[in-house]
Amino acid sequence: MLPDVPEAVIARYPGIAAGIAGLRAAGFGIPVRTPPWAAASR
């Protein structure tokens, strides 16, 4: 399992964000969750 990575961090890397979007469009479930420590600081 991959570690939780906030969407804001992924957004800093357009190539990775595009890859995730492509996998999701192909039907793969790619969970990207905000870890509890990041949600608390909002």
C-alpha positions in Angstrom: 0.0 0.0 0.0 1.2 3.5 -0.8 1.4 6.2 1.9 -1.3 8.9 2.0 -0.4 11.9 -0.1 -2.4 15.1 0.1 -3.9 16.3 -3.2 -2.0 19.7 -2.7 1.3 17.8 -2.8 0.4 15.8 -5.9 -0.7 19.0 -7.6 2.9 20.2 -7.4 3.9 17.4 -9.7 1.8 17.7 -12.9 3.2 14.5 -14.5 2.2 12.4 -11.5 -1.2 14.1 -11.3 -1.7 13.3 -15.0 -0.7 9.7 -14.4 -3.2 9.3 -11.6 -5.9 10.9 -13.6 -5.2 8.6 -16.5 -5.3 5.5 -14.3 -8.6 6.7 -12.8 -10.0 7.3 -16.3 -9.0 3.7 -17.2 -11.0 2.4 -14.3 -8.2 1.9 -11.7 -9.0 3.0 -8.2 -6.2 5.2 -7.0 -7.0 6.5 -3.5 -5.4 9.7 -2.5 -6.3 10.7 0.9 -5.4 13.6 3.1 -3.7 12.4 6.2 -5.3 13.4 9.5 -2.4 15.6 10.5 -2.9 17.7 7.3 -6.7 18.0 7.7 -6.2 19.3 11.3 -4.0 22.1 10.1 -6.6 23.5 7.7 
